[in-house]
């Protein structure tokens, strides 16, 4: 399995997961006006063909209705915010295209969020010119939980204008049943990538379980771990039966619930050490995932009151020493601890971290 095959399987998994669900997509005015040129029509068609019920909302009162009728049903003004009318079109397999502006003193973002909540949508996606939350100003924040959103909103001028409005309604939407709210760029492929890939686009706001998580592996994940190892460490061979037997020692890094990395932690109480084996991630250059797994190993050793953590690059991805942050974590070349040496290994050196 290479990275391309992994991406294909990832996409298939999301198609299966989201089939039949409702996703509300709000296009900013300029994005809606240039939707065809930006490839957004093609994105919408691909999503609908995957069995996902997509609802398009825009804020351009002068939208070219004829152009948009090639995508879905442009709702008449009297039906625009009628939940039952929208559900009828969805049931008929038609994409509702809805104009939405301020209503009864509510900003358009609030109205859109209320529509998504009423429809019990799985996601609410804002497609914008900004493309996400930048905080600090030049840093794109990929994921935010509700507490982090509140923290950003509490800082004066951290975010302003319509982006601030979107973050405020995101809190309410997540609290009232929307799993995730996304703020993404209005460019070709952005909606498809957001829905069908783990990496997604822009910024995601969520209220439920962590999007990225390091946890103990389950026996049912042995085959996935085997595939990750075959991709990241081509010379490795770990029989599936052996993986199942050793599964209690394995940890996985999951992105949106799907394993994308692993490592084995072998505890050695006598020498007060922990050995890291089979550390691997897909894609194999995902340094954030590697760091998360190594931090888990170090925290595991601290909780077990062990003195050192060590690894052999023959049983892990070999290029860890190429990353400066690897040394910043405290790893250096050193002989094995006395209790770990076997005949013939007296002078062999490993990467060792004192904890």
Buried (B, 14 or more C-beta within 10 A) or exposed (E): EEEEEBBEEBBEBBBEBBEEBBBBBBBBBBBBBEBBEBBBBBBBBBBBEBEBBBBBBBBBEEBEEEEBEEBBBBBEEEBBBEEEBBBBBBEEEBBBBBBBBEEEEBBBBBBBBBBBBBBEBBBBBBBBEBBBBBBEEEEEBBBBBBEBBEEBBEEEEBBEEBBBBBBBBBBBBBEBEBBBBBBBBBBBBBBBBBBBBBBBBBBBBBBEEBBBEBEEBEEEBBEBBBBBBBBBBEEBEBEEEEBBEBBEBBBBBBBBEBBBBBBBBEEBEEBBBBBBBBBBBBBBEBEEBBBBBBEBBBEBBEEBEBEBBBBBBEBBBEEBEEBEEBEEBEBEEBBBBEEBBEEEEEEEEBBBBEB
